[in-house]
Amino acid sequence: MLAEKRREEILKVITERGSATVGELAELFDVVTMTIRRDLEMLEKRNLLTRIHGGAVINPEPLTARPLDAKESINQRAKAAIGRRAVSLVEPGETIILDEGSTCIEVARALRNHHDVTVVTNGVKVAYELTPYSGITTILIGGICGRNNYVAYGHETLTSFQKIRAHKYFMGIDAIQPGFGISDQDPNQVQLKNAKAHSSLEVIGVADNSKLGKIGVVQVAGMDILDRLIMNEPIQDSVRTWLVREQVELIPVEAAENGQRGDGKLG
């Protein structure tokens, strides 16, 4: 196979899978690893992919930082469906941790009819959704309040979450990319999300499918931080295969369910 044709095929493989290792590509195309490394270098120079340690990923879409008020109206139907599926996993008597983002606000809204559940959050809007309901005990963790995202952060916030013990943590996710794992635009989220995960028996990611193929400025963690991921369809087969490889249980949901709120478009 000519070099240029092989590079075209390599790009197709990485596009379908999201990522590939040098070893996988060398075996697939029956060439030595040095040849694959040169191919990847050439493709990266054309800005078609990004090389990472041991392989390459398809170039991710940029992640745009938006205030929480704006995020709430984006893909709202999908987020509401994810929220309803998330609360179906919550049992009476459990303590859960909820992140502060727009998908977790939908989880909070879906929790309204639950009873004997304790919710711990540093999200002001999440707490606001839950406080009126007698069946929910809401613990709002304080700290420095971010004016664009209504979230408390800082040393006191982090210390408080390190002391919490929860059954489940529903992690809001801004960006997921094979080879990079979970990332975020806010550096404050890294320690906070990891502290919440370490304080919980189970970590469940909640993210609409528009978060796939994006990279934030800071890595939060590899996919091994998650036990399960709830996401709306459609989900590419390559993503499903990747999640199986990462030992993350995928819980797919259909956004076009009855009882939707709003008219947000699917991502």
NUNUTI-998835 format. One record per residue (C-alpha): z, x, y; residue number from 0. Coordinates in pm, 1 decimal. Each point is the difference from the previous one (the first is absolute). Layout:
// NUNUTI-998835
up,east,north,zami
Z,X,Y,NUM
...
END
This chain:
// NUNUTI-998835
up,east,north,zami
0.0,0.0,0.0,0
-93.8,133.3,342.8,1
291.1,77.3,231.8,2
-92.8,-263.6,258.5,3
-34.1,-272.5,-263.4,4
336.4,101.9,-152.2,5
164.0,-24.2,342.2,6
-140.1,-349.5,46.8,7
145.0,-100.0,-337.6,8
334.8,165.8,81.2,9
19.1,-201.8,321.2,10
-73.5,-321.0,-193.8,11
281.5,76.1,-246.1,12
253.6,71.1,274.6,13
-109.9,-308.1,196.3,14
49.9,-222.9,-306.6,15
334.1,153.4,-97.4,16
137.5,82.4,343.4,17
80.9,353.2,-120.0,18
-78.3,248.8,-277.1,19
131.5,335.5,-114.3,20
-204.9,316.5,-31.9,21
70.0,3.6,-374.6,22
-118.2,-358.6,-47.9,23
-323.4,67.1,188.0,24
-65.8,328.5,-182.1,25
33.8,-176.0,-335.3,26
-209.0,-297.0,110.4,27
-289.8,213.9,126.1,28
40.3,277.1,-258.5,29
31.6,282.9,251.5,30
269.6,257.0,80.0,31
272.9,-88.0,248.4,32
-128.6,255.7,253.3,33
-328.6,-193.3,20.8,34
187.3,-324.0,69.4,35
209.6,168.6,268.4,36
-318.3,117.2,174.7,37
-145.2,-351.0,-27.0,38
311.7,-152.5,152.6,39
-1.9,257.3,277.8,40
-359.6,-90.6,86.5,41
75.6,-373.9,-4.6,42
304.3,50.5,220.6,43
-209.9,191.5,253.3,44
-219.0,-310.1,23.8,45
313.0,-206.0,68.7,46
-57.4,-206.0,-315.5,47
335.6,69.7,-166.6,48
325.7,189.0,46.4,49
111.3,274.6,-233.1,50
361.1,-8.0,-115.6,51
193.6,226.9,-234.8,52
-180.3,-12.5,-334.6,53
-269.2,-248.7,97.0,54
-136.9,-224.5,273.9,55
32.3,-349.8,146.1,56
-252.9,-216.4,174.5,57
40.3,15.2,376.9,58
259.1,-260.5,95.7,59
-33.0,-254.2,276.2,60
211.4,73.5,308.4,61
326.7,-191.1,24.4,62
42.5,-174.7,333.8,63
356.0,-29.7,129.6,64
63.8,-353.7,125.0,65
313.5,-172.3,133.3,66
168.6,-241.4,-241.3,67
-97.5,-305.9,205.8,68
-367.5,86.7,-53.8,69
43.3,78.4,-370.6,70
146.8,-342.4,-75.1,71
-332.6,-177.0,56.4,72
-208.7,248.5,-203.8,73
-71.7,-104.9,-362.5,74
277.2,-256.4,36.0,75
-113.2,-221.3,-289.0,76
2.6,294.6,-238.1,77
343.7,109.7,121.3,78
139.4,-351.4,-46.6,79
-127.2,-7.7,-360.2,80
153.8,342.3,-62.5,81
328.4,-123.3,148.6,82
12.8,-301.6,-231.3,83
-69.0,216.6,-304.1,84
263.5,249.6,106.3,85
279.0,-256.3,26.8,86
-84.7,-135.4,-346.9,87
146.5,330.0,-126.9,88
333.0,-50.3,179.0,89
289.6,-136.0,-208.7,90
315.4,-176.3,125.0,91
283.3,244.0,63.1,92
-231.4,290.5,82.3,93
13.1,229.6,299.5,94
-341.8,98.5,130.7,95
-118.2,237.8,270.1,96
-287.4,-116.2,220.1,97
-205.6,221.1,228.4,98
-78.6,-112.3,353.3,99
-379.7,-40.6,0.0,100
-225.3,-304.8,12.2,101
-29.0,-39.7,-379.4,102
378.0,15.9,-38.0,103
31.9,-267.2,270.2,104
-205.7,-221.8,-233.4,105
232.4,91.9,-288.5,106
293.1,-108.5,218.7,107
-169.5,-331.5,82.4,108
-58.9,-66.1,-369.0,109
368.8,68.2,-75.3,110
124.1,-295.2,207.2,111
60.2,-230.4,-296.0,112
174.9,262.5,-212.4,113
376.0,-7.6,-51.6,114
264.7,262.7,-62.6,115
-219.7,290.8,112.8,116
108.6,285.7,226.9,117
-271.8,160.6,213.3,118
50.6,337.9,165.4,119
-251.1,96.2,268.8,120
-46.8,209.0,311.6,121
-270.9,-236.6,119.8,122
109.9,-220.2,290.0,123
-274.5,-258.4,-62.7,124
73.5,-6.5,-373.5,125
367.8,-73.4,71.6,126
-100.2,-265.8,254.1,127
-202.3,-184.2,-266.5,128
295.7,-9.4,-241.9,129
313.2,-53.5,208.6,130
-21.8,-381.7,26.6,131
10.8,-53.1,-378.4,132
335.4,-44.2,-172.5,133
-122.7,118.1,-340.3,134
-87.1,344.7,137.8,135
251.7,260.6,110.6,136
-178.6,225.6,247.7,137
122.9,351.0,77.0,138
-178.7,149.2,300.7,139
30.3,378.5,11.3,140
19.6,128.2,356.4,141
-122.0,307.6,182.0,142
-248.2,90.0,270.9,143
-233.5,-296.7,42.0,144
-372.5,68.4,22.6,145
-152.4,-224.0,266.1,146
-342.2,-35.4,-166.6,147
108.0,-64.9,-358.3,148
345.1,-162.0,30.9,149
150.0,249.0,-244.9,150
328.0,191.5,11.8,151
-18.4,369.4,-83.4,152
196.9,320.8,47.9,153
290.3,184.0,-164.3,154
232.5,-301.4,-20.1,155
-273.6,-215.1,-154.5,156
-77.2,263.2,-261.1,157
367.8,55.1,-85.2,158
54.6,-374.5,-41.6,159
-288.2,-38.1,-246.0,160
123.5,297.2,-201.3,161
322.9,-196.0,-61.4,162
-173.9,-325.4,-103.9,163
-50.5,-90.4,-368.0,164
-276.7,-252.4,-64.0,165
-176.5,-154.6,-297.0,166
-346.7,6.8,159.3,167
-164.3,161.4,299.5,168
-316.9,-161.5,134.0,169
-183.4,282.8,172.1,170
-256.2,-79.6,266.4,171
-294.0,240.7,-18.7,172
-242.5,93.8,278.3,173
-230.2,236.3,-189.4,174
-81.4,79.3,-365.3,175
-249.3,263.5,-110.3,176
-54.5,167.9,-338.5,177
97.6,364.4,32.7,178
227.3,-68.9,298.6,179
219.7,-285.4,-123.7,180
180.6,-210.0,261.2,181
-11.8,99.2,366.7,182
94.4,-139.7,339.6,183
-65.7,46.8,370.1,184
373.5,11.1,82.2,185
183.6,322.5,-99.5,186
331.3,-190.4,16.0,187
-106.7,-198.7,-305.7,188
-3.0,295.7,-240.0,189
374.6,52.3,-38.6,190
76.3,-369.8,40.7,191
-233.4,-119.4,-275.1,192
114.4,272.9,-236.9,193
366.4,-85.3,66.6,194
-68.8,-368.1,-71.1,195
-181.4,91.0,-321.4,196
282.8,223.6,-120.5,197
249.2,-279.5,72.4,198
-185.5,-252.9,-218.4,199
-43.5,-58.8,-371.2,200
-362.3,-104.8,46.0,201
-257.0,72.2,270.3,202
-277.1,-255.8,51.8,203
-282.3,74.2,242.0,204
-141.2,-291.6,200.0,205
-336.6,67.1,164.8,206
-321.3,-188.2,69.3,207
-314.6,164.8,-131.7,208
-111.9,119.2,345.0,209
260.3,278.3,-36.8,210
-202.9,162.7,-279.0,211
-201.2,307.2,93.9,212
200.9,78.1,312.3,213
215.9,300.1,88.9,214
280.1,10.7,256.7,215
122.3,304.6,187.6,216
297.2,58.0,-233.6,217
34.1,-33.6,-375.7,218
283.3,-229.8,-102.4,219
-15.6,73.6,-373.0,220
-222.4,21.5,-304.6,221
-73.9,-317.5,-192.7,222
277.3,88.2,-243.6,223
247.5,-142.9,251.5,224
-124.5,-350.5,-95.8,225
76.1,-199.7,-312.3,226
-233.8,-285.4,94.5,227
-258.2,-79.8,266.2,228
-83.0,-352.4,117.5,229
-345.8,-19.9,159.3,230
-262.5,-265.3,63.1,231
-336.9,-9.1,-172.4,232
-264.5,135.8,-3.9,233
125.9,331.1,-135.5,234
-252.1,256.3,-124.0,235
3.9,100.0,-365.6,236
38.2,363.2,107.5,237
321.9,-91.2,182.9,238
131.7,-185.1,-305.5,239
-74.2,302.9,-218.5,240
168.8,230.1,249.4,241
314.6,-216.3,8.6,242
16.2,-2.7,-381.2,243
-23.3,378.4,6.5,244
280.4,10.3,258.0,245
208.4,-238.2,-218.1,246
23.4,-262.6,274.9,247
-17.5,-362.6,-115.6,248
-252.8,-190.2,209.3,249
78.0,-363.4,80.1,250
-322.2,-147.3,145.5,251
5.9,-322.7,200.4,252
-267.0,-236.1,126.5,253
25.8,-57.7,374.8,254
-179.9,-337.0,-10.7,255
299.2,-186.6,-142.4,256
122.5,-339.6,112.7,257
255.3,-7.7,274.7,258
-142.9,289.4,202.3,259
121.8,58.3,353.3,260
-248.7,102.5,265.4,261
-364.3,97.8,-9.1,262
9.4,377.7,-32.2,263
-300.7,158.4,-166.0,264
23.6,198.6,-318.4,265
-14.1,374.1,30.7,266
END
